[in-house]
């Protein structure tokens, strides 16, 4: 899956220098860096067992994330 990332000029220069030295593409270097990050820190869902109980806890149909303001207003107005 392609993504785009804006890097500060200093980071882009460091990435380019690293890739030239190691003969890797920028894409491969970023993939390896992300894999290493996830191995060291874990994914957010795995790291937070406390958050697991809230995932999927709202049983209303539809996309709750797109309508949070409206749903909160309805909730606190007693609808």
C-alpha positions as MATLAB code, in Angstrom:
seq = 'XXXXXXXXXXXXXXXXXXXXXXXXXXXXXXXXXXXXXXXXXXXXXXXXXXXXXXXXXXXXXXXXXXXXXXXXXXXXXXX';
ca = [
       0.000    0.000    0.000;
       1.629    3.281   -1.027;
       1.722    6.187    1.407;
       3.266    9.657    1.300;
       5.199   11.205    4.138;
       6.601   14.716    4.430;
      10.032   14.663    6.003;
      11.914   17.656    7.334;
      14.857   18.487    5.040;
      17.405   17.347    7.644;
      15.743   13.927    8.005;
      15.454   13.529    4.240;
      19.168   14.274    3.863;
      20.031   11.746    6.568;
      17.818    9.142    4.895;
      19.418    9.787    1.504;
      22.922    9.506    2.976;
      22.011    6.296    4.816;
      20.524    4.780    1.661;
      23.565    5.698   -0.426;
      25.873    4.151    2.176;
      23.855    0.926    2.615;
      22.676    0.683   -1.006;
      19.030    0.475    0.038;
      16.104    2.290   -1.487;
      14.394    4.890    0.655;
      11.278    2.711    0.717;
      13.196   -0.311    1.983;
      14.964    1.744    4.657;
      11.661    3.176    5.907;
      10.043   -0.297    5.931;
      12.911   -1.694    7.982;
      12.800    1.245   10.390;
       9.054    0.804   10.935;
       9.409   -2.946   11.460;
      12.126   -2.321   14.050;
       9.960    0.296   15.781;
       7.015   -2.092   16.019;
       9.230   -4.905   17.322;
      10.682   -2.680   20.042;
       7.527   -0.848   21.101;
       4.745   -3.130   19.925;
       1.572   -1.974   18.269;
      -0.681    0.394   20.216;
      -3.475   -2.192   20.581;
      -1.062   -4.776   21.968;
       0.560   -2.250   24.289;
      -2.684   -1.056   25.879;
      -4.718   -3.847   27.441;
      -6.789   -1.218   29.259;
      -8.073    0.124   25.925;
      -9.200   -3.310   24.712;
     -12.406   -3.194   26.764;
     -13.543   -0.040   24.922;
     -12.981   -1.276   21.363;
     -16.348   -2.075   19.836;
     -18.216   -1.019   22.967;
     -20.642    1.286   21.120;
     -23.307   -0.932   19.566;
     -25.041    1.773   17.520;
     -25.200    1.169   13.763;
     -23.159    3.301   11.404;
     -19.881    5.128   11.686;
     -19.733    6.573   15.178;
     -16.399    8.315   14.532;
     -17.885   10.501   11.805;
     -20.781   11.685   13.973;
     -19.238   12.161   17.417;
     -20.467   15.731   17.946;
     -24.049   14.882   17.048;
     -24.049   11.685   19.092;
     -22.628   13.440   22.145;
     -25.231   16.206   21.880;
     -28.005   13.612   21.649;
     -26.585   11.660   24.580;
     -26.338   14.653   26.909;
     -29.722   16.042   25.881;
     -31.277   12.740   26.855;
     -32.398   11.498   23.441;
];
